[in-house]
Amino acid sequence: MATKHAMNVCGAVLGFGLALTMAGCDYWPPALQAQIEQLRSETQTLTMEKTQLQGQVNELSKAKQDMQAQIDELSRVNREKTGMIASLQNQVDSLRAKAAKATAPPKTATKATAKPAPKPAVKKKPPTKR
């Protein structure tokens, strides 16, 4: 009879456990509830921070695009100005050359007939005996 009684108790415990499992137990220990609330709070905080950071990323991307557009515009203007400077420099050089020709004294038809002086001959010394 003891074994039959043990089997009945075991069956009752199993039946009760199965009934609790099927019905679902809504009991959560207070420590576990506190931990769940803390995790929910952290999740909300992180979601708000993520949203703020995403907004900052979007603002910085727009600022980067604006700066890149300005850089491209300034580079184009710089190339144009460099071309203008080179053109103006060429004009200044040609005007200087014309001014130099205009202010130079006129060349005369006489030529100098002086011959260059001959170079003195270099004498070699005989090697000394030792």
Sequence and secondary structure as in RCSB ss.txt:
>XXXX:A:sequence
MATKHAMNVCGAVLGFGLALTMAGCDYWPPALQAQIEQLRSETQTLTMEKTQLQGQVNELSKAKQDMQAQIDELS
RVNREKTGMIASLQNQVDSLRAKAAKATAPPKTATKATAKPAPKPAVKKKPPTKR
>XXXX:A:secstr
 HHHHHHHHHHHHHHHHHHHHHH      HHHHHHHHHHHHHHHHHHHHHHHHHHHHHHHHHHHHHHHHHHHHHH
HHHHHHHHHHHHHHHHHHHHHHHHHHHHS    S                     
